[in-house]
């Protein structure tokens, strides 16, 4: 499957499933965590050319981690380097090829060389050779390849080595190992999702044959850099700059937690993102999960029915489960469950945790869990906004007061939708100075449509519901005074807000004194506001509405002190 990303001009730039279809300059621009690995691989291959020695490498990591991306860049670098261009040739066995014998493997190598070096490898000669028996074809191809690479090296790229070894079987693996020892003209650079039995078991022919290198997941900073690079490549320079700004930290953290730093997921997310508002971030993440679901669920099709049931159960469960509980939920004998779980753990799908004498299991790949949950209604959309808002609060608590970040992300342009309490809470949490507090509240009230009394009452209730947020943050008294002063100033011209403003200031005074547990409850406060809203004498919607243009302006920073003295604020508490 190949799903390229498009720029605004429709040009194909980034292929998420076939990196060899992407221009090398673009691939290099979005490489964030593989530069050192790529350099080391190229240096090892170049260093072994004069001596004629071979060095075999096995890259492993989950799907989408950058294995094919690394091979593609290595291919281009070796072809373009003057040190290696004339001293080696590269054959590439892609993951879609199905090989079940050594003759088929040698034939695939020759065909790949003929595709990239047609003058050196005749297709007509190969067609005549296929008239021979498979054993004769293997012997002739072996002699011909050995003669071709007497003075130069064959670099053989093999994707999904585990699948190749499964097709070859034990006998075919022994034949391949003997061939590589007797005719050491090839250097193998292979990939696999997980280290498998044929390379980890001491009794297998390829034990200790490869240098194994794990491709690590992206760090949070690499996630931001990759997302920004993809946006820049897609001709979105403003979005690329915003992604690298502090305002995008909570969105980047959410993406990193949900995808475990998977590069393919980050690229998909960046192509879906159009701006950095919370709603757009949530939509882009959900679209990313939807796009990756078929590829993530592909490994499950290779499992037995019982193994698929176990994986599905663990994906739907939010914590680790022991084999006894799995057997109970699947109505199966515990002995059968234990054997299948061990096989799943060896294949890398599960991870185990020891608790006392019991072993508990859970899904290792976060994307696989998300893909399974995506097929269950109501699970994925709930976790995405929860993590986004949780990261916002966590980052706000960790951010020094002198760096009021995340303003645009947490306080987007307000609309009539959403909980007013959350909007007020975002304003109080974000703005560090009184003038910006006032501006935030004014922005919230300054709508592009008339302010009816009913909507003002809704905002008043939201103001009171924001008090628990202030209590959780444990602001200093001066900070709480600023909150009260900003509310008093920006709501003073609204009669419908008068009672709510005074009750809010009473709640602030309770927070300052530490008697918040004994203060008037929110239920009582809301009842008072709603009673006022239902009183036609004070809140008739037939009265002229105050247009936004008549709102009080925010005083300039150079004016007299913006915050009233604490005593002046306290006077309104009584």
C-alpha positions as CSV (number, residue, x, y, z in Angstrom):
1,X,0.0,0.0,0.0
2,X,1.3,3.4,-0.9
3,X,-0.4,6.6,0.3
4,X,1.7,9.6,-0.7
5,X,1.3,13.0,1.0
6,X,0.4,15.8,-1.3
7,X,1.4,19.5,-1.4
8,X,-1.0,22.2,-2.3
9,X,0.1,21.9,-5.9
10,X,-0.7,18.1,-5.9
11,X,2.9,17.0,-6.2
12,X,3.7,13.7,-4.6
13,X,6.3,14.2,-2.0
14,X,6.2,11.8,1.0
15,X,5.2,8.2,0.6
16,X,4.4,6.8,4.0
17,X,4.5,3.1,3.0
18,X,7.0,3.1,0.2
19,X,9.9,5.5,1.0
20,X,11.7,4.5,-2.2
21,X,9.0,6.5,-4.1
22,X,10.0,9.7,-2.3
23,X,12.8,12.0,-3.6
24,X,15.9,11.5,-1.5
25,X,16.2,15.2,-0.7
26,X,12.8,15.1,0.9
27,X,13.6,11.9,2.8
28,X,16.8,13.5,4.1
29,X,14.9,16.6,5.2
30,X,12.5,14.6,7.4
31,X,15.1,12.3,8.9
32,X,15.3,13.2,12.6
33,X,16.6,10.2,14.5
34,X,18.4,8.1,11.9
35,X,21.3,10.4,10.8
36,X,23.8,8.7,13.1
37,X,22.7,5.2,12.2
38,X,22.8,6.0,8.5
39,X,26.3,7.4,8.8
40,X,27.5,4.4,10.8
41,X,26.1,1.9,8.2
42,X,27.7,3.7,5.3
43,X,31.1,3.9,7.1
44,X,31.0,0.2,7.9
45,X,30.2,-0.8,4.4
46,X,32.9,1.6,3.0
47,X,35.5,0.4,5.5
48,X,35.1,-3.3,4.5
49,X,35.5,-2.7,0.8
50,X,39.3,-2.8,0.6
51,X,39.7,-5.9,2.7
52,X,36.8,-7.8,1.0
53,X,35.3,-8.8,4.4
54,X,31.6,-8.9,4.9
55,X,29.6,-7.4,7.7
56,X,25.9,-8.5,8.1
57,X,23.4,-6.1,9.9
58,X,19.9,-6.7,11.0
59,X,17.7,-3.6,11.8
60,X,14.7,-4.3,13.9
61,X,11.8,-2.2,15.2
62,X,8.0,-1.9,14.9
63,X,6.3,-1.1,11.6
64,X,6.6,2.5,10.7
65,X,9.7,3.1,12.8
66,X,11.9,4.0,9.8
67,X,13.5,0.8,8.6
68,X,12.6,1.1,5.0
69,X,13.3,4.9,5.2
70,X,16.9,4.1,6.4
71,X,17.5,1.6,3.7
72,X,16.3,4.0,1.0
73,X,18.6,6.7,2.2
74,X,21.5,4.2,2.4
75,X,20.8,3.1,-1.1
76,X,21.0,6.7,-2.4
77,X,24.1,7.5,-0.4
78,X,26.0,4.5,-1.6
79,X,25.1,5.2,-5.2
80,X,26.1,8.8,-5.0
81,X,29.3,8.4,-2.9
82,X,32.5,8.4,-5.1
83,X,34.0,6.0,-2.6
84,X,31.5,3.3,-3.2
85,X,29.7,4.0,-6.5
86,X,32.0,1.8,-8.6
87,X,33.0,-0.7,-5.9
88,X,29.6,-2.2,-5.1
89,X,26.2,-3.0,-6.5
90,X,23.0,-3.3,-4.5
91,X,20.1,-5.8,-4.8
92,X,16.9,-5.0,-3.0
93,X,14.4,-7.7,-1.9
94,X,11.3,-5.8,-0.9
95,X,8.8,-7.1,1.6
96,X,6.1,-8.0,-0.9
97,X,8.3,-10.8,-2.4
98,X,7.5,-14.3,-1.4
99,X,10.5,-16.7,-1.5
100,X,10.4,-20.3,-0.4
101,X,13.7,-21.8,-1.7
102,X,17.3,-21.0,-2.3
103,X,16.9,-21.1,-6.1
104,X,14.1,-18.6,-5.9
105,X,16.2,-16.3,-3.6
106,X,19.1,-16.3,-6.1
107,X,16.7,-15.7,-9.0
108,X,15.2,-12.7,-7.1
109,X,18.7,-11.3,-6.4
110,X,19.7,-11.6,-10.1
111,X,16.4,-10.0,-11.2
112,X,16.9,-7.1,-8.8
113,X,20.4,-6.5,-10.1
114,X,19.1,-6.6,-13.7
115,X,16.5,-4.0,-12.8
116,X,19.1,-1.5,-11.6
117,X,22.1,-2.6,-13.7
118,X,20.5,-3.8,-17.0
119,X,23.8,-3.6,-18.9
120,X,25.5,-6.1,-16.6
121,X,22.7,-8.6,-16.1
122,X,21.0,-9.9,-19.3
123,X,17.4,-10.7,-19.1
124,X,17.6,-12.9,-22.2
125,X,20.3,-15.0,-20.6
126,X,18.1,-15.4,-17.5
127,X,15.1,-16.5,-19.6
128,X,17.2,-19.2,-21.2
129,X,18.6,-20.3,-17.8
130,X,15.1,-20.9,-16.5
131,X,14.8,-23.9,-18.8
132,X,17.1,-25.8,-16.5
133,X,16.1,-27.6,-13.3
134,X,15.9,-25.6,-10.0
135,X,19.1,-27.1,-8.7
136,X,21.0,-26.3,-11.9
137,X,19.6,-22.8,-11.9
138,X,20.9,-22.3,-8.3
139,X,24.4,-23.6,-9.1
140,X,24.7,-21.5,-12.3
141,X,23.5,-18.3,-10.6
142,X,25.8,-18.9,-7.7
143,X,28.9,-19.2,-10.0
144,X,27.8,-16.2,-12.1
145,X,27.3,-14.0,-9.1
146,X,30.6,-15.1,-7.5
147,X,32.4,-14.2,-10.7
148,X,30.7,-10.8,-11.0
149,X,31.7,-9.8,-7.5
150,X,35.3,-10.9,-7.4
151,X,36.6,-7.4,-7.3
152,X,33.6,-5.6,-5.9
153,X,30.9,-6.2,-3.3
154,X,27.2,-7.2,-3.4
155,X,25.1,-5.4,-0.8
156,X,21.9,-7.2,-0.4
157,X,18.9,-5.4,1.2
158,X,16.3,-7.8,2.6
159,X,13.1,-6.4,4.1
160,X,11.2,-8.6,6.5
161,X,14.0,-11.2,7.0
162,X,11.8,-13.2,9.3
163,X,9.3,-13.8,6.5
164,X,12.1,-14.9,4.2
165,X,13.5,-17.3,6.7
166,X,10.0,-18.7,7.3
167,X,9.6,-19.4,3.6
168,X,13.1,-21.0,3.3
169,X,12.5,-23.3,6.3
170,X,15.3,-25.0,8.2
171,X,16.8,-26.7,5.2
172,X,16.8,-23.5,3.1
173,X,18.4,-21.5,5.9
174,X,21.2,-24.0,6.2
175,X,21.8,-23.8,2.5
176,X,21.9,-20.0,2.6
177,X,24.3,-20.0,5.5
178,X,26.7,-22.5,3.7
179,X,26.5,-20.4,0.5
180,X,27.4,-17.1,2.4
181,X,30.4,-18.9,4.1
182,X,31.7,-20.6,0.9
183,X,31.1,-17.6,-1.4
184,X,31.5,-14.5,0.8
185,X,30.7,-11.9,-1.9
186,X,27.5,-10.5,-0.3
187,X,26.9,-8.1,2.6
188,X,23.4,-8.5,4.0
189,X,21.5,-5.4,5.4
190,X,18.2,-6.8,6.6
191,X,15.2,-5.6,8.5
192,X,12.6,-7.2,10.7
193,X,9.9,-6.0,13.1
194,X,11.1,-8.2,15.9
195,X,14.1,-10.5,16.6
196,X,12.9,-14.0,15.9
197,X,13.8,-17.6,16.7
198,X,16.1,-18.2,13.7
199,X,18.6,-15.5,14.9
200,X,18.2,-15.8,18.7
201,X,18.3,-19.6,19.2
202,X,21.8,-21.0,19.7
203,X,20.8,-24.1,17.7
204,X,19.9,-22.2,14.6
205,X,22.3,-21.7,11.7
206,X,22.1,-17.8,11.8
207,X,22.6,-17.4,15.5
208,X,25.2,-14.7,16.1
209,X,25.4,-14.1,12.3
210,X,24.0,-10.5,12.3
211,X,24.9,-7.4,14.2
212,X,21.4,-6.5,15.5
213,X,20.6,-2.8,15.7
214,X,17.3,-1.5,17.2
215,X,15.8,1.6,15.7
216,X,14.6,3.6,18.7
217,X,11.3,5.5,18.8
218,X,11.2,9.2,18.4
219,X,11.7,11.4,21.4
220,X,9.3,14.2,22.1
221,X,11.6,16.7,20.6
222,X,12.2,14.5,17.5
223,X,8.4,14.2,17.2
224,X,8.1,18.0,17.0
225,X,11.0,18.3,14.6
226,X,9.6,15.6,12.3
227,X,6.1,17.1,12.3
228,X,7.5,20.5,11.6
229,X,9.7,19.2,8.8
230,X,6.8,17.5,7.1
231,X,4.7,20.7,7.4
232,X,7.5,22.7,5.8
233,X,7.9,20.1,3.0
234,X,4.2,20.4,2.4
235,X,4.5,24.2,1.9
236,X,3.0,25.2,5.3
237,X,5.8,27.4,6.7
238,X,3.6,29.2,9.3
239,X,2.3,25.8,10.6
240,X,5.9,24.5,10.7
241,X,7.0,27.4,12.9
242,X,4.0,27.0,15.2
243,X,4.7,23.3,15.7
244,X,8.1,24.2,17.1
245,X,6.8,26.9,19.4
246,X,5.8,26.2,23.0
247,X,2.2,26.5,22.1
248,X,2.3,23.1,20.4
249,X,3.9,21.3,23.4
250,X,0.7,19.7,24.7
251,X,-0.4,18.5,21.2
252,X,3.1,17.1,20.5
253,X,3.0,15.3,23.9
254,X,-0.4,13.8,23.1
255,X,0.8,12.6,19.7
256,X,3.9,11.1,21.2
257,X,2.0,9.3,24.0
258,X,-0.6,7.8,21.6
259,X,1.9,6.7,18.9
260,X,5.0,6.0,21.1
261,X,7.1,8.2,18.8
262,X,6.2,6.3,15.6
263,X,7.6,8.3,12.6
264,X,5.0,7.0,10.2
265,X,2.2,8.2,12.5
266,X,3.9,11.6,12.9
267,X,4.1,12.0,9.1
268,X,0.5,11.0,8.7
269,X,-0.5,13.4,11.4
270,X,1.4,16.3,9.9
271,X,-0.2,15.8,6.5
272,X,-3.7,15.9,8.2
273,X,-3.0,19.0,10.3
274,X,-4.1,22.4,9.0
275,X,-3.8,24.5,12.2
276,X,-3.0,24.0,15.8
277,X,-6.3,24.7,17.5
278,X,-7.4,21.9,19.9
279,X,-10.3,20.7,17.7
280,X,-8.1,20.5,14.7
281,X,-5.4,18.6,16.6
282,X,-8.0,16.1,17.8
283,X,-9.4,15.7,14.3
284,X,-5.9,15.2,12.9
285,X,-5.0,12.5,15.5
286,X,-8.3,10.6,14.9
287,X,-7.7,10.8,11.2
288,X,-4.2,9.5,11.7
289,X,-5.4,6.5,13.7
290,X,-8.1,5.8,11.0
291,X,-5.4,5.9,8.3
292,X,-3.0,3.6,10.1
293,X,-5.6,1.0,11.3
294,X,-5.4,-1.4,8.3
295,X,-1.6,-1.5,8.4
296,X,-1.6,-1.9,12.2
297,X,-4.1,-4.8,12.1
298,X,-2.2,-6.6,9.3
299,X,0.0,-8.7,11.7
300,X,-3.2,-10.0,13.4
301,X,-4.2,-11.8,10.2
302,X,-1.1,-14.1,10.6
303,X,-2.2,-15.3,14.1
304,X,-4.3,-18.2,15.0
305,X,-8.0,-17.6,16.1
306,X,-7.2,-17.9,19.8
307,X,-4.2,-15.7,19.5
308,X,-6.3,-13.0,17.8
309,X,-8.9,-13.3,20.6
310,X,-6.1,-12.7,23.2
311,X,-4.7,-9.7,21.4
312,X,-8.2,-8.2,20.9
313,X,-9.0,-8.7,24.6
314,X,-5.7,-7.1,25.7
315,X,-6.3,-4.2,23.3
316,X,-9.7,-3.5,24.7
317,X,-8.6,-3.8,28.3
318,X,-7.0,-0.7,29.8
319,X,-4.4,-2.5,32.0
320,X,-2.4,-5.7,32.2
321,X,-4.2,-9.0,32.7
322,X,-2.9,-12.3,34.0
323,X,-3.4,-15.6,32.1
324,X,-6.0,-16.8,34.6
325,X,-8.2,-13.7,33.9
326,X,-7.7,-14.0,30.2
327,X,-8.8,-17.7,30.3
328,X,-11.9,-16.7,32.3
329,X,-12.9,-14.0,29.9
330,X,-12.4,-16.1,26.8
331,X,-14.0,-19.2,28.3
332,X,-10.9,-21.3,27.6
333,X,-8.6,-23.6,29.6
334,X,-5.7,-21.7,31.3
335,X,-3.1,-24.2,30.0
336,X,-4.0,-23.4,26.3
337,X,-4.0,-19.7,27.1
338,X,-0.5,-19.8,28.7
339,X,1.1,-21.5,25.7
340,X,-0.4,-19.0,23.2
341,X,0.6,-16.0,25.4
342,X,4.2,-17.2,25.5
343,X,4.2,-17.4,21.7
344,X,2.7,-13.9,21.4
345,X,5.3,-12.6,23.8
346,X,8.1,-14.2,21.8
347,X,6.8,-12.6,18.6
348,X,7.0,-9.2,20.3
349,X,3.3,-8.4,20.4
350,X,3.0,-8.6,24.2
351,X,5.1,-7.4,27.1
352,X,5.1,-9.0,30.5
353,X,5.3,-7.6,34.0
354,X,6.0,-9.5,37.2
355,X,3.8,-8.9,40.2
356,X,4.7,-11.2,43.0
357,X,4.5,-14.7,41.7
358,X,2.1,-13.8,38.9
359,X,2.9,-12.6,35.4
360,X,0.7,-10.0,33.8
361,X,0.6,-9.2,30.1
362,X,-0.4,-6.2,28.0
363,X,0.0,-5.0,24.4
364,X,3.5,-3.7,23.5
365,X,2.6,-1.6,20.4
366,X,0.5,1.4,21.3
367,X,-0.6,1.9,17.7
368,X,-2.0,-1.7,17.6
369,X,-4.0,-1.0,20.7
370,X,-5.3,2.2,19.2
371,X,-6.2,0.5,15.9
372,X,-8.2,-2.2,17.7
373,X,-9.9,0.4,19.9
374,X,-10.7,2.4,16.8
375,X,-12.8,-0.4,15.6
376,X,-14.8,-0.3,18.8
377,X,-17.3,2.7,18.9
378,X,-16.6,5.3,21.5
379,X,-13.1,4.5,22.7
380,X,-10.6,6.4,20.5
381,X,-12.4,9.8,20.5
382,X,-12.6,9.8,24.3
383,X,-8.9,9.2,25.0
384,X,-7.6,11.8,22.5
385,X,-9.2,15.0,24.0
386,X,-8.6,13.7,27.5
387,X,-4.8,13.4,26.9
388,X,-4.7,16.7,25.1
389,X,-6.4,18.6,28.0
390,X,-4.4,16.6,30.6
391,X,-1.1,17.5,28.9
392,X,-2.2,21.1,28.8
393,X,-2.8,21.2,32.6
394,X,0.5,19.2,33.3
395,X,2.5,21.6,31.2
396,X,1.0,24.6,32.8
397,X,1.9,23.4,36.2
398,X,5.5,22.7,35.1
399,X,5.9,26.0,33.2
400,X,7.7,28.8,35.1
401,X,5.4,31.8,35.8
402,X,7.7,34.1,33.8
403,X,7.0,32.1,30.6
404,X,3.2,32.1,30.0
405,X,3.2,29.7,27.2
406,X,0.3,27.7,25.5
407,X,-1.8,30.8,25.2
408,X,-3.1,30.3,21.7
409,X,-3.5,26.6,22.2
410,X,-5.5,26.7,25.4
411,X,-7.5,29.9,24.7
412,X,-8.5,29.7,21.1
413,X,-11.1,32.2,19.7
414,X,-14.2,31.6,21.7
415,X,-17.5,30.6,20.3
416,X,-20.9,29.7,21.7
417,X,-20.1,26.0,21.9
418,X,-18.4,24.3,24.9
419,X,-18.4,24.7,28.6
420,X,-18.0,28.3,29.8
421,X,-16.4,27.0,33.0
422,X,-13.6,25.5,31.0
423,X,-13.1,28.7,29.1
424,X,-12.9,30.8,32.2
425,X,-10.6,28.3,33.8
426,X,-8.3,28.4,30.7
427,X,-8.1,32.2,31.0
428,X,-7.3,32.2,34.7
429,X,-4.7,29.5,34.3
430,X,-2.9,31.0,31.3
431,X,-2.7,34.7,31.8
432,X,0.0,35.8,34.2
433,X,-0.6,39.6,34.2
434,X,-3.7,41.6,35.0
435,X,-4.0,43.3,31.6
436,X,-3.9,40.0,29.8
437,X,-6.4,38.5,32.2
438,X,-8.8,41.4,31.4
439,X,-8.1,41.0,27.7
440,X,-8.9,37.3,27.9
441,X,-12.2,37.8,29.7
442,X,-13.1,40.6,27.3
443,X,-12.3,38.3,24.3
444,X,-14.6,35.7,25.8
445,X,-17.4,38.2,26.0
446,X,-16.6,40.0,22.8
447,X,-18.6,37.8,20.5
448,X,-19.6,38.6,16.9
449,X,-23.2,38.2,17.7
450,X,-25.5,40.0,20.3
451,X,-25.1,39.1,23.9
452,X,-28.5,37.9,25.1
453,X,-29.3,37.7,28.8
454,X,-29.6,33.9,28.5
455,X,-26.1,33.6,27.3
456,X,-24.8,36.0,29.9
457,X,-26.4,33.8,32.6
458,X,-24.7,30.8,31.1
459,X,-21.4,32.6,31.3
460,X,-22.1,33.6,34.8
461,X,-22.7,30.0,35.9
462,X,-19.5,29.0,34.1
463,X,-17.6,31.7,36.0
464,X,-18.6,30.2,39.3
465,X,-17.9,26.7,38.1
466,X,-14.3,27.8,37.4
467,X,-13.7,28.4,41.1
468,X,-12.6,24.7,41.8
469,X,-9.9,25.1,39.1
470,X,-8.5,28.0,41.0
471,X,-8.6,26.0,44.2
472,X,-6.7,23.1,42.6
473,X,-3.9,25.4,41.3
474,X,-3.3,27.0,44.8
475,X,-2.4,30.4,43.4
476,X,-0.8,33.0,45.6
477,X,-3.1,35.6,47.2
478,X,-1.9,38.3,44.8
479,X,-2.7,36.1,41.8
480,X,-6.2,35.5,43.2
481,X,-6.7,39.2,43.7
482,X,-5.8,39.7,40.1
483,X,-8.4,37.2,39.0
484,X,-11.1,38.9,41.0
485,X,-10.1,42.4,39.8
486,X,-10.2,41.3,36.1
487,X,-13.6,39.8,36.5
488,X,-15.0,42.8,38.3
489,X,-13.6,45.3,35.7
490,X,-14.8,43.4,32.6
491,X,-18.3,42.5,33.9
492,X,-19.2,45.8,35.6
493,X,-21.3,47.0,32.7
494,X,-23.5,43.9,32.6
495,X,-26.3,44.1,35.2
496,X,-27.0,40.4,34.6
497,X,-23.4,39.6,35.9
498,X,-23.6,41.6,39.1
499,X,-24.6,38.9,41.5
500,X,-22.3,36.4,39.8
501,X,-19.3,38.8,40.1
502,X,-19.9,39.4,43.8
503,X,-20.3,35.6,44.5
504,X,-17.1,34.9,42.5
505,X,-15.3,37.5,44.6
506,X,-16.7,35.8,47.8
507,X,-15.3,32.5,46.6
508,X,-11.9,34.1,45.9
509,X,-11.9,35.5,49.4
510,X,-12.6,32.0,50.8
511,X,-9.8,30.6,48.7
512,X,-7.4,33.2,50.1
513,X,-8.4,32.6,53.7
514,X,-8.2,28.8,53.2
515,X,-11.9,28.2,54.1
516,X,-12.9,27.0,50.6
517,X,-14.4,23.9,52.1
518,X,-16.8,26.0,54.3
519,X,-17.7,28.5,51.5
520,X,-21.0,28.6,49.8
521,X,-21.4,25.5,47.6
522,X,-21.4,25.7,43.8
523,X,-25.0,24.3,43.8
524,X,-26.2,27.2,45.9
525,X,-24.3,29.7,43.8
526,X,-25.7,28.4,40.5
527,X,-29.2,28.3,42.0
528,X,-28.9,32.0,42.8
529,X,-27.7,32.8,39.3
530,X,-30.4,30.8,37.7
531,X,-33.1,32.4,39.8
532,X,-31.8,35.8,38.7
533,X,-31.9,34.6,35.1
534,X,-35.5,33.5,35.4
535,X,-36.6,36.9,36.9
536,X,-38.1,38.9,34.1
537,X,-37.7,42.1,36.0
538,X,-33.9,41.9,35.8
539,X,-33.1,39.8,32.7
540,X,-35.7,40.5,30.1
541,X,-34.3,39.7,26.6
542,X,-36.5,42.4,25.2
543,X,-34.2,45.0,26.6
544,X,-31.6,46.5,24.2
545,X,-28.5,44.4,24.1
546,X,-25.1,45.9,24.8
547,X,-23.1,45.7,21.5
548,X,-19.4,44.4,21.7
549,X,-18.2,47.8,20.5
550,X,-19.2,49.4,23.9
551,X,-17.2,47.0,26.0
552,X,-14.5,48.8,28.2
553,X,-11.1,48.9,26.6
554,X,-8.1,47.2,28.1
555,X,-5.9,49.8,29.8
556,X,-2.4,50.1,28.2
557,X,0.6,48.6,29.9
558,X,2.2,52.0,30.5
559,X,-0.9,53.4,32.3
560,X,-1.3,53.7,36.0
561,X,-1.4,50.5,38.0
562,X,-4.0,48.2,36.6
563,X,-4.8,46.2,39.7
564,X,-6.7,47.9,42.4
565,X,-5.2,47.7,45.9
566,X,-6.0,44.5,47.8
567,X,-8.2,46.5,50.2
568,X,-10.3,47.8,47.3
569,X,-10.9,44.3,46.0
570,X,-11.7,43.1,49.5
571,X,-14.3,45.8,49.8
572,X,-16.3,44.1,47.1
573,X,-16.1,40.7,48.9
574,X,-18.3,41.9,51.8
